Amino acid sequence: MLSFEEMPTCSGSCPRRVPRDFGWAAEFGESQRLELGECSTSGLSSSEKGFTVMMWIRLDVSGRAQESLLSIGDDLEIGIQTQVPTMKLGGENYQATQRVKADAWNHIVFRYDRQTGGITVFVDGTAEEEFGKKMVWLDDDAVVVAGLNAAGISLFGQIDDLFIFDSPLDDATIAAQAASARADITETDISGGYNWQMARDACAPRDLCSTTQLCGGSQLKYAGNSSWNENTWLPVSDNENVWIQYGSGETEQPYQCKTWQEVEGAGIAPTWGNNRASKVLKHTALCCLGKHIDTVGTKLI
């Protein structure tokens, strides 16, 4: 997930961080763009099932001829044309019939089913009839960009909670996200001795939450840990076998949101993190919706 609680370091023509009713969004203007890493990192090329791109948008000018939301060179272009969601995939253009609201937040989803080649667009949780039968694969090293695309088309408006999934989400999941102000965090029991990868697999179709999603500096963002008085290490998606302290006990509080390496002064990740038999320090995993591109290869240019 890419939200904008913290804006990464940026050089060049950059979107700016602006307040939203809850949290922050990124506001784009003329020639501004945000690189989201390569296709292999974001989940757009690795799955045989397809992908889903989900976001909240607010256009600041209604009726503009074209706006670019997300693109990969000439292979994939997701945008808005006179308030109507559009998608160009593999050289073919597809246009929805529903219009987005002007000067208001809209929940927009573009879903591609690679098994059938079908494309479905959702506006505020309501699906269009599936269209297109285009079988397309995207290069692993192709760069995913939000805002200004290769054709020079910009975005004038705001984006928040941008998710990229490496599978086509079902209608019910999309409708539930459109109905909620923020994606929820779910708890998964890993007290049986799960290692880091098993914990990540247990979160599917979500992913492990990242440190950015769970911590604001040394402050915890997830209040559900208030009863975790014991020494609690959470697996996070920042990198393989990364664990942060999330216990709420008096002994743990000075170390909250610090990694195992930071707390122990160790140069390597904990061996118990990849050990199936080790159970003492593992209790719960927190799972967030989406593949986390906020801490994996994201940069502003």
LOZA-548810 format. One record per residue (C-alpha): residue in one letter; x, y, z. Coordinates in nm, 3 decimals, decimal comma. Layout:
ATOM   r        px        py        pz
ATOM   A         X         Y         Z
...
// end
This chain:
ATOM   r        px        py        pz
ATOM   M     0,000     0,000     0,000
ATOM   L     0,108     0,355    -0,065
ATOM   S    -0,041     0,611     0,170
ATOM   F     0,110     0,947     0,246
ATOM   E     0,152     0,965     0,623
ATOM   E     0,519     1,027     0,543
ATOM   M     0,637     1,163     0,208
ATOM   P     0,961     1,003     0,081
ATOM   T     1,257     1,220    -0,016
ATOM   C     1,199     1,374    -0,358
ATOM   S     1,392     1,568    -0,620
ATOM   G     1,261     1,715    -0,942
ATOM   S     0,893     1,784    -1,004
ATOM   C     0,717     1,621    -0,711
ATOM   P     0,364     1,589    -0,576
ATOM   R     0,311     1,749    -0,238
ATOM   R     0,172     1,604     0,083
ATOM   V    -0,164     1,757     0,178
ATOM   P    -0,406     1,690     0,468
ATOM   R    -0,714     1,480     0,415
ATOM   D    -1,011     1,435     0,650
ATOM   F    -0,815     1,145     0,801
ATOM   G    -0,442     1,133     0,738
ATOM   W    -0,267     1,266     0,427
ATOM   A    -0,282     1,243     0,049
ATOM   A    -0,047     1,327    -0,240
ATOM   E    -0,150     1,620    -0,458
ATOM   F    -0,030     1,614    -0,820
ATOM   G    -0,003     1,898    -1,069
ATOM   E     0,152     1,975    -1,406
ATOM   S     0,436     1,731    -1,497
ATOM   Q     0,453     1,585    -1,146
ATOM   R     0,496     1,212    -1,095
ATOM   L     0,582     0,943    -0,844
ATOM   E     0,783     0,631    -0,929
ATOM   L     0,650     0,319    -0,758
ATOM   G     0,934     0,082    -0,845
ATOM   E     0,949    -0,196    -1,101
ATOM   C     0,664    -0,427    -1,201
ATOM   S     0,825    -0,721    -1,021
ATOM   T     0,829    -0,520    -0,696
ATOM   S     0,477    -0,385    -0,719
ATOM   G     0,312    -0,716    -0,811
ATOM   L     0,200    -0,625    -1,161
ATOM   S     0,404    -0,885    -1,348
ATOM   S     0,468    -1,177    -1,114
ATOM   S     0,128    -1,344    -1,103
ATOM   E    -0,038    -1,566    -1,362
ATOM   K    -0,374    -1,465    -1,212
ATOM   G    -0,358    -1,096    -1,302
ATOM   F    -0,363    -0,782    -1,088
ATOM   T    -0,580    -0,519    -0,919
ATOM   V    -0,505    -0,147    -0,885
ATOM   M    -0,710     0,029    -0,618
ATOM   M    -0,700     0,392    -0,504
ATOM   W    -0,891     0,691    -0,373
ATOM   I    -0,879     0,994    -0,605
ATOM   R    -1,004     1,351    -0,596
ATOM   L    -0,980     1,553    -0,917
ATOM   D    -0,940     1,926    -0,868
ATOM   V    -1,075     2,019    -1,214
ATOM   S    -1,381     1,853    -1,364
ATOM   G    -1,416     1,779    -1,732
ATOM   R    -1,044     1,786    -1,814
ATOM   A    -0,978     1,603    -2,141
ATOM   Q    -0,731     1,349    -1,996
ATOM   E    -0,569     1,272    -1,663
ATOM   S    -0,305     1,006    -1,594
ATOM   L    -0,339     0,804    -1,273
ATOM   L    -0,091     0,520    -1,322
ATOM   S     0,115     0,398    -1,617
ATOM   I     0,389     0,162    -1,734
ATOM   G     0,534     0,318    -2,048
ATOM   D     0,298     0,249    -2,339
ATOM   D     0,200    -0,098    -2,208
ATOM   L    -0,044     0,012    -1,938
ATOM   E    -0,217     0,346    -1,893
ATOM   I    -0,484     0,400    -1,629
ATOM   G    -0,650     0,737    -1,630
ATOM   I    -0,956     0,959    -1,642
ATOM   Q    -1,103     1,110    -1,958
ATOM   T    -1,365     1,381    -1,900
ATOM   Q    -1,446     1,223    -1,561
ATOM   V    -1,470     0,867    -1,699
ATOM   P    -1,217     0,597    -1,593
ATOM   T    -1,014     0,459    -1,884
ATOM   M    -0,757     0,184    -1,926
ATOM   K    -0,514     0,119    -2,210
ATOM   L    -0,362    -0,229    -2,201
ATOM   G    -0,153    -0,391    -2,470
ATOM   G    -0,231    -0,118    -2,723
ATOM   E    -0,610    -0,137    -2,684
ATOM   N    -0,824     0,128    -2,513
ATOM   Y    -1,116     0,056    -2,283
ATOM   Q    -1,353     0,314    -2,137
ATOM   A    -1,601     0,275    -1,852
ATOM   T    -1,948     0,430    -1,850
ATOM   Q    -1,963     0,551    -1,489
ATOM   R    -1,836     0,901    -1,417
ATOM   V    -1,636     1,004    -1,113
ATOM   K    -1,761     1,291    -0,899
ATOM   A    -1,594     1,628    -0,942
ATOM   D    -1,414     1,780    -0,642
ATOM   A    -1,496     1,478    -0,423
ATOM   W    -1,325     1,157    -0,315
ATOM   N    -1,392     0,856    -0,539
ATOM   H    -1,288     0,496    -0,485
ATOM   I    -1,154     0,362    -0,818
ATOM   V    -1,049     0,005    -0,898
ATOM   F    -0,904    -0,146    -1,217
ATOM   R    -0,902    -0,526    -1,218
ATOM   Y    -0,733    -0,746    -1,479
ATOM   D    -0,797    -1,121    -1,489
ATOM   R    -0,508    -1,278    -1,677
ATOM   Q    -0,689    -1,613    -1,699
ATOM   T    -0,968    -1,467    -1,913
ATOM   G    -0,811    -1,143    -2,033
ATOM   G    -1,109    -0,958    -1,888
ATOM   I    -1,092    -0,604    -1,746
ATOM   T    -1,336    -0,467    -1,489
ATOM   V    -1,358    -0,110    -1,360
ATOM   F    -1,522    -0,023    -1,026
ATOM   V    -1,635     0,323    -0,919
ATOM   D    -1,723     0,354    -0,548
ATOM   G    -1,762    -0,024    -0,520
ATOM   T    -1,993    -0,069    -0,821
ATOM   A    -1,857    -0,285    -1,104
ATOM   E    -1,889    -0,224    -1,473
ATOM   E    -1,960    -0,517    -1,700
ATOM   E    -1,634    -0,697    -1,779
ATOM   F    -1,483    -0,597    -2,112
ATOM   G    -1,179    -0,682    -2,321
ATOM   K    -1,014    -1,019    -2,378
ATOM   K    -0,654    -0,906    -2,400
ATOM   M    -0,376    -1,139    -2,277
ATOM   V    -0,087    -0,914    -2,172
ATOM   W     0,234    -0,967    -1,977
ATOM   L     0,435    -0,675    -1,840
ATOM   D     0,817    -0,670    -1,821
ATOM   D     0,957    -0,731    -1,471
ATOM   D     1,190    -0,431    -1,490
ATOM   A     0,936    -0,186    -1,636
ATOM   V     0,881     0,114    -1,403
ATOM   V     0,538     0,189    -1,257
ATOM   V     0,457     0,562    -1,244
ATOM   A     0,176     0,761    -1,081
ATOM   G     0,098     1,099    -1,238
ATOM   L     0,277     1,220    -1,551
ATOM   N     0,289     0,942    -1,815
ATOM   A     0,510     0,876    -2,119
ATOM   A     0,271     1,071    -2,344
ATOM   G     0,311     1,384    -2,131
ATOM   I    -0,035     1,366    -1,970
ATOM   S    -0,043     1,485    -1,609
ATOM   L    -0,275     1,438    -1,314
ATOM   F    -0,442     1,738    -1,149
ATOM   G    -0,574     1,617    -0,818
ATOM   Q    -0,505     1,396    -0,519
ATOM   I    -0,439     1,023    -0,466
ATOM   D    -0,447     0,831    -0,140
ATOM   D    -0,431     0,467    -0,027
ATOM   L    -0,297     0,332    -0,355
ATOM   F    -0,294    -0,049    -0,350
ATOM   I    -0,149    -0,288    -0,607
ATOM   F    -0,239    -0,656    -0,577
ATOM   D    -0,088    -0,946    -0,769
ATOM   S    -0,430    -1,107    -0,817
ATOM   P    -0,781    -1,002    -0,931
ATOM   L    -0,974    -0,924    -0,610
ATOM   D    -1,332    -1,046    -0,580
ATOM   D    -1,626    -0,805    -0,600
ATOM   A    -1,712    -0,836    -0,229
ATOM   T    -1,363    -0,736    -0,114
ATOM   I    -1,361    -0,433    -0,343
ATOM   A    -1,708    -0,324    -0,230
ATOM   A    -1,604    -0,353     0,135
ATOM   Q    -1,299    -0,134     0,078
ATOM   A    -1,504     0,129    -0,104
ATOM   A    -1,742     0,142     0,191
ATOM   S    -1,468     0,197     0,451
ATOM   A    -1,268     0,513     0,504
ATOM   R    -0,944     0,325     0,565
ATOM   A    -0,825    -0,026     0,495
ATOM   D    -0,847    -0,235     0,810
ATOM   I    -0,568    -0,419     0,991
ATOM   T    -0,634    -0,779     1,086
ATOM   E    -0,460    -0,995     1,345
ATOM   T    -0,330    -1,344     1,270
ATOM   D    -0,221    -1,591     1,536
ATOM   I     0,138    -1,711     1,482
ATOM   S     0,193    -1,853     1,832
ATOM   G     0,235    -2,199     1,682
ATOM   G     0,594    -2,114     1,588
ATOM   Y     0,551    -1,956     1,245
ATOM   N     0,866    -1,823     1,086
ATOM   W     0,866    -1,488     0,900
ATOM   Q     0,766    -1,635     0,563
ATOM   M     0,491    -1,849     0,717
ATOM   A     0,354    -1,540     0,890
ATOM   R     0,350    -1,355     0,559
ATOM   D     0,175    -1,646     0,389
ATOM   A    -0,082    -1,656     0,672
ATOM   C    -0,177    -1,295     0,592
ATOM   A    -0,275    -1,380     0,231
ATOM   P    -0,448    -1,228     0,040
ATOM   R    -0,324    -0,939     0,253
ATOM   D     0,044    -0,882     0,326
ATOM   L     0,231    -0,820     0,649
ATOM   C     0,198    -0,456     0,754
ATOM   S     0,507    -0,240     0,715
ATOM   T     0,680    -0,036     0,985
ATOM   T     0,549     0,281     0,818
ATOM   Q     0,192     0,158     0,854
ATOM   L     0,236     0,052     1,217
ATOM   C     0,462     0,322     1,360
ATOM   G     0,492     0,698     1,356
ATOM   G     0,850     0,727     1,472
ATOM   S     0,843     0,551     1,809
ATOM   Q     0,464     0,592     1,842
ATOM   L     0,237     0,296     1,775
ATOM   K    -0,044     0,351     1,524
ATOM   Y    -0,231     0,030     1,604
ATOM   A    -0,420     0,052     1,933
ATOM   G    -0,511    -0,316     1,938
ATOM   N    -0,184    -0,399     2,110
ATOM   S    -0,292    -0,240     2,439
ATOM   S    -0,328    -0,584     2,600
ATOM   W     0,005    -0,715     2,470
ATOM   N     0,200    -0,676     2,791
ATOM   E     0,445    -0,951     2,704
ATOM   N     0,757    -0,921     2,490
ATOM   T     0,593    -0,908     2,144
ATOM   W     0,788    -0,911     1,820
ATOM   L     0,591    -0,841     1,502
ATOM   P     0,702    -0,956     1,156
ATOM   V     0,687    -0,666     0,908
ATOM   S     0,708    -0,645     0,529
ATOM   D     1,001    -0,400     0,515
ATOM   N     1,237    -0,682     0,422
ATOM   E     1,281    -1,054     0,477
ATOM   N     1,296    -1,162     0,843
ATOM   V     1,247    -0,813     0,989
ATOM   W     1,074    -0,798     1,330
ATOM   I     0,982    -0,493     1,540
ATOM   Q     0,900    -0,469     1,910
ATOM   Y     0,528    -0,398     1,961
ATOM   G     0,464    -0,501     2,321
ATOM   S     0,285    -0,252     2,547
ATOM   G     0,440    -0,359     2,877
ATOM   E     0,648    -0,116     3,081
ATOM   T     0,968    -0,302     2,994
ATOM   E     0,890    -0,301     2,620
ATOM   Q     0,774     0,060     2,582
ATOM   P     1,124     0,214     2,540
ATOM   Y     1,187    -0,025     2,249
ATOM   Q     0,855     0,003     2,065
ATOM   C     0,888     0,016     1,685
ATOM   K     1,258    -0,071     1,697
ATOM   T     1,387    -0,371     1,504
ATOM   W     1,548    -0,671     1,666
ATOM   Q     1,887    -0,553     1,540
ATOM   E     1,838    -0,207     1,694
ATOM   V     1,732    -0,345     2,033
ATOM   E     1,992    -0,619     2,056
ATOM   G     2,274    -0,433     1,882
ATOM   A     2,304    -0,722     1,639
ATOM   G     2,426    -0,689     1,283
ATOM   I     2,205    -0,964     1,147
ATOM   A     1,836    -1,056     1,160
ATOM   P     1,728    -1,292     1,441
ATOM   T     1,788    -1,661     1,374
ATOM   W     1,465    -1,742     1,556
ATOM   G     1,276    -1,540     1,293
ATOM   N     1,334    -1,812     1,036
ATOM   N     1,311    -2,099     1,285
ATOM   R     0,987    -2,295     1,281
ATOM   A     1,045    -2,439     1,629
ATOM   S     1,096    -2,107     1,807
ATOM   K     0,769    -1,995     1,967
ATOM   V     0,858    -1,781     2,267
ATOM   L     0,876    -1,437     2,099
ATOM   K     0,607    -1,486     1,834
ATOM   H     0,243    -1,426     1,917
ATOM   T     0,062    -1,223     1,651
ATOM   A     0,109    -1,093     1,298
ATOM   L    -0,066    -0,778     1,177
ATOM   C    -0,191    -0,797     0,819
ATOM   C    -0,268    -0,500     0,594
ATOM   L    -0,457    -0,497     0,266
ATOM   G    -0,241    -0,481    -0,043
ATOM   K     0,118    -0,534    -0,148
ATOM   H     0,333    -0,280     0,031
ATOM   I     0,512    -0,060    -0,214
ATOM   D     0,558     0,214     0,046
ATOM   T     0,871     0,048     0,187
ATOM   V     0,980    -0,168    -0,106
ATOM   G     1,140     0,028    -0,391
ATOM   T     0,924     0,340    -0,370
ATOM   K     1,080     0,675    -0,458
ATOM   L     0,969     1,016    -0,575
ATOM   I     1,133     1,181    -0,876
// end
